[in-house]
Amino acid sequence: MEKPINLFIKLGLGILFSMMVRALQIFSAYKWYFLVAVLHFCILIFITRNGVLLTYDSIDFYAIAHNFRESFQLTHQNGEILKARPPFYPILISIMAYSKTIQENNILIFWPILVSIVNLSVFYQFIKTFIQNEILKKWSFAMFALGSPIMLCTVYFWSENIFIALVMLLIISLKGIENESNNSFIPFVICLILIPLTRYIGIVLILPVVVYFVFFCRKNPIKLVLVISASFFPLVFWQLRNIYLTGNGPQREFVNKAWWQSSYSAIEVMSAWYIPPQLPFVLKLVFCLVLAVIFVVVFIQSITKKAYFNAFLVLFFLFYIAFVVIIHSFIHFAEEVDNRFLAPVYPVFLVLMSMFFEKYLTKNQSKLLILRNICLVITLLYVLVRIFYNANQWKL
């Protein structure tokens, strides 16, 4: 009779072998996403090998989180009461710093890795929700993981890195509600609450959601609009707190700047997502006009086919871009319109482009397929070259 210890060894080896086989099967199915993620983390570690990159905003966020951790007071590094920035991001940092495995001094080292894991995981679910073609899924994932807008917000200690994930989760949960998923309603409300508490500009993203429910969704819209309205209460409470403690809310310096100056900056940024920034502005303008035509085509096609959620994505993207341009024309910001401001809708941009490719350049016609594949390869190579160039610039 075989000894019990030998039976346990054989059982353990059998379990280990089955786990290895399963791991190989998973790797074979997802090897593209795995390899792209590895490349993403290699670039990320190269840039942040001495820690996350810092700006004045980053230092202030860290100081607010430190003060909250020490005294549960939301104050700036100079001791002033926090009101110019929403509270969620520094509170989240403070909570993470309470972890035994991530001490406060190490949060600047581990934060980019944690944020990347969250954003890549959420974006994979994002493209699974909206893109059916496997090639376009892989292309979108690589464009996101290696895209300069996402990497920029990851290597710097900004609130945009969390804001991007919340925006994607909001759209995913909204799609789940449309599909009558019972598990999507609570995440949807949580995202609606946290988005404006992470970035004040997030409040403008709620308006396209309301528009979608009122005009396109016929599944108990009154209840959903009431829930959306209730999502404003935490932000209203935060502003009442600011007024109570300081006598006023967040204040911005108003400027009188021509709208075309902000539009110029937005065109420069968006065109650089696909074409080199060294090209003449006329070519960048033409490129953005082509993008506008593509989005109009996607919108009209979606309305015609009653695919209202796709039309909502177009409105969501355009409304955010327009609002960023408008507020930069009237309110003073330290920076012009740049990737930091536009990165939150970069995932939506990739999905809309994939929808266009999927609809019009994935037919069983060899010329269209060749054209699509050429476009995909060229854009991937461009994004790869650009992120390597930017990595060398940012690490300095």
KEDRENSE-852889 format. One record per residue (C-alpha): x, y, z. Coordinates in steps of 0.2 Angstrom, whole numbers, padded with zeros to 4 digits, always signed. Example, Ala and Ser with C-alpha at 12.3 -4.5 7.8 and 13.67 -1.06 7.14 Angstrom:
<atoms>
+0062-0022+0039/+0068-0005+0036/
</atoms>
This chain:
<atoms>
+0000+0000+0000/+0007+0017-0005/+0012+0029+0009/+0000+0044+0012/+0015+0056+0010/+0017+0049-0008/-0001+0052-0012/+0000+0070-0006/+0015+0073-0016/+0007+0066-0032/-0009+0075-0028/+0001+0091-0026/+0011+0088-0042/-0006+0085-0052/-0013+0101-0045/+0003+0111-0050/+0003+0103-0067/-0015+0107-0070/-0012+0125-0064/+0002+0127-0076/-0008+0120-0091/-0022+0132-0087/-0009+0146-0085/-0002+0142-0102/-0020+0142-0110/-0024+0159-0102/-0007+0166-0108/-0010+0159-0126/-0027+0167-0126/-0022+0184-0119/-0003+0184-0124/-0005+0201-0134/-0013+0210-0119/+0000+0202-0108/+0015+0207-0118/+0008+0225-0121/+0005+0226-0102/+0023+0221-0099/+0030+0234-0111/+0019+0247-0102/+0026+0243-0085/+0044+0242-0092/+0042+0260-0099/+0033+0265-0083/+0047+0258-0072/+0060+0266-0083/+0052+0283-0081/+0048+0282-0062/+0062+0272-0056/+0066+0286-0044/+0048+0288-0039/+0033+0296-0047/+0035+0313-0056/+0030+0328-0046/+0022+0345-0050/+0016+0359-0038/-0001+0350-0039/+0007+0333-0035/+0016+0340-0020/+0000+0348-0014/-0010+0332-0015/+0003+0323-0006/+0003+0336+0008/-0016+0336+0009/-0016+0317+0011/-0002+0318+0024/-0012+0331+0034/-0027+0321+0033/-0018+0305+0039/-0011+0314+0054/-0025+0325+0060/-0040+0321+0049/-0040+0339+0043/-0041+0343+0024/-0028+0357+0023/-0015+0362+0010/+0004+0361+0014/+0003+0379+0020/-0011+0375+0032/-0025+0383+0023/-0042+0374+0022/-0044+0364+0006/-0057+0371-0005/-0049+0374-0022/-0048+0355-0025/-0060+0341-0022/-0057+0329-0008/-0058+0311-0015/-0040+0310-0022/-0030+0315-0006/-0042+0305+0005/-0039+0290-0006/-0020+0292-0005/-0021+0294+0014/-0031+0278+0015/-0018+0269+0005/-0004+0276+0016/-0012+0267+0031/-0008+0251+0023/+0005+0241+0032/+0013+0235+0015/+0013+0253+0008/+0020+0265+0020/+0017+0284+0017/+0035+0287+0011/+0033+0273-0002/+0017+0278-0009/+0026+0289-0022/+0035+0273-0028/+0020+0261-0029/+0007+0273-0034/+0010+0272-0053/+0010+0253-0053/-0006+0252-0043/-0014+0265-0055/-0009+0256-0070/-0015+0240-0064/-0032+0248-0061/-0033+0257-0078/-0027+0243-0089/-0040+0231-0081/-0054+0243-0082/-0050+0248-0100/-0049+0229-0105/-0067+0228-0098/-0071+0244-0107/-0066+0237-0125/-0075+0221-0121/-0091+0230-0118/-0090+0240-0135/-0079+0232-0147/-0083+0215-0155/-0068+0213-0168/-0053+0205-0159/-0040+0214-0169/-0048+0231-0165/-0048+0226-0147/-0030+0222-0147/-0026+0238-0156/-0036+0249-0144/-0028+0240-0129/-0010+0244-0136/-0015+0262-0140/-0021+0265-0123/-0007+0256-0113/+0006+0264-0124/-0003+0281-0127/+0006+0296-0121/-0010+0304-0113/-0012+0289-0102/+0006+0287-0097/+0008+0306-0094/-0006+0305-0081/+0001+0289-0073/+0019+0295-0071/+0013+0311-0063/+0005+0311-0046/-0011+0319-0053/-0029+0315-0049/-0032+0312-0067/-0026+0294-0066/-0040+0289-0055/-0053+0301-0064/-0049+0291-0080/-0054+0275-0072/-0070+0282-0064/-0075+0289-0081/-0073+0272-0089/-0082+0263-0075/-0097+0275-0076/-0099+0272-0095/-0098+0253-0092/-0110+0253-0078/-0122+0264-0088/-0121+0251-0102/-0125+0238-0090/-0141+0247-0084/-0146+0249-0102/-0144+0230-0104/-0155+0228-0088/-0141+0222-0077/-0145+0222-0059/-0127+0223-0054/-0123+0239-0063/-0134+0252-0053/-0124+0253-0037/-0107+0255-0047/-0116+0268-0058/-0121+0279-0043/-0105+0277-0034/-0095+0283-0050/-0107+0298-0052/-0104+0303-0034/-0085+0301-0035/-0082+0309-0052/-0085+0327-0047/-0077+0324-0030/-0061+0319-0039/-0061+0333-0052/-0073+0347-0052/-0074+0346-0071/-0082+0329-0069/-0099+0338-0065/-0101+0342-0083/-0100+0323-0088/-0116+0321-0079/-0126+0331-0091/-0123+0320-0106/-0129+0305-0095/-0145+0315-0091/-0148+0319-0109/-0146+0300-0113/-0159+0295-0101/-0171+0309-0105/-0170+0307-0124/-0164+0290-0128/-0168+0278-0113/-0186+0273-0110/-0183+0261-0096/-0189+0270-0081/-0180+0287-0084/-0188+0296-0070/-0181+0285-0057/-0163+0286-0065/-0164+0305-0067/-0169+0306-0048/-0154+0295-0044/-0142+0306-0055/-0149+0322-0046/-0146+0314-0029/-0128+0311-0035/-0125+0330-0033/-0128+0330-0015/-0110+0325-0009/-0103+0339-0020/-0116+0351-0014/-0112+0346+0004/-0093+0348+0001/-0096+0366-0006/-0107+0370+0009/-0093+0364+0020/-0081+0376+0011/-0093+0391+0013/-0096+0387+0031/-0077+0386+0035/-0070+0400+0024/-0085+0410+0019/-0084+0406+0001/-0082+0392-0011/-0068+0388-0024/-0063+0404-0033/-0055+0406-0050/-0048+0421-0059/-0058+0425-0074/-0049+0430-0091/-0055+0436-0107/-0046+0425-0120/-0052+0421-0138/-0060+0404-0139/-0050+0400-0155/-0034+0401-0144/-0040+0386-0133/-0047+0378-0149/-0029+0379-0156/-0022+0370-0141/-0035+0357-0141/-0031+0353-0160/-0013+0352-0156/-0016+0340-0143/-0028+0329-0151/-0019+0328-0168/-0003+0322-0159/-0013+0307-0153/-0011+0300-0171/+0000+0311-0181/+0017+0319-0177/+0016+0336-0168/+0030+0343-0180/+0018+0344-0195/+0011+0360-0200/-0005+0366-0191/-0015+0366-0207/-0012+0347-0208/-0017+0345-0190/-0033+0355-0193/-0037+0344-0208/-0034+0329-0198/-0046+0335-0184/-0059+0339-0197/-0058+0322-0203/-0060+0315-0185/-0076+0327-0184/-0083+0319-0200/-0080+0302-0193/-0089+0306-0177/-0104+0313-0186/-0105+0297-0197/-0104+0286-0181/-0118+0297-0173/-0129+0297-0188/-0127+0279-0191/-0130+0275-0172/-0146+0285-0172/-0152+0277-0189/-0149+0259-0182/-0156+0264-0165/-0139+0261-0157/-0142+0275-0145/-0128+0271-0133/-0115+0273-0147/-0123+0290-0151/-0122+0294-0132/-0103+0291-0133/-0101+0303-0147/-0110+0317-0137/-0101+0312-0121/-0084+0315-0130/-0088+0331-0140/-0097+0339-0125/-0082+0336-0114/-0070+0343-0127/-0081+0358-0130/-0082+0362-0111/-0063+0361-0109/-0061+0373-0123/-0074+0385-0116/-0068+0386-0098/-0050+0389-0104/-0057+0404-0113/-0065+0412-0098/-0056+0405-0083/-0037+0406-0079/-0027+0390-0078/-0009+0388-0076/-0008+0377-0091/-0016+0378-0109/-0027+0364-0115/-0015+0349-0114/-0015+0330-0112/-0019+0331-0094/-0036+0340-0098/-0041+0329-0113/-0034+0312-0107/-0050+0307-0097/-0060+0305-0114/-0045+0297-0123/-0052+0279-0120/-0069+0285-0127/-0059+0292-0142/-0051+0275-0145/-0068+0266-0144/-0076+0278-0156/-0062+0276-0169/-0064+0257-0167/-0082+0258-0170/-0079+0267-0186/-0066+0254-0192/-0077+0240-0187/-0092+0247-0196/-0084+0253-0212/-0067+0245-0214/-0070+0227-0208/-0080+0221-0223/-0075+0206-0233/-0066+0217-0246/-0048+0215-0247/-0044+0233-0251/-0054+0239-0236/-0045+0226-0225/-0028+0231-0231/-0032+0250-0229/-0038+0246-0211/-0023+0236-0206/-0011+0249-0213/-0019+0262-0203/-0018+0251-0187/+0000+0247-0190/+0006+0265-0194/-0003+0272-0178/+0004+0258-0167/+0021+0262-0173/+0019+0280-0171/+0012+0278-0153/+0027+0267-0149/+0040+0279-0156/+0032+0294-0147/+0031+0285-0130/+0049+0280-0131/+0053+0298-0135/+0042+0305-0121/+0049+0293-0109/+0067+0299-0111/+0060+0317-0109/+0050+0314-0094/+0063+0304-0084/+0073+0320-0084/
</atoms>
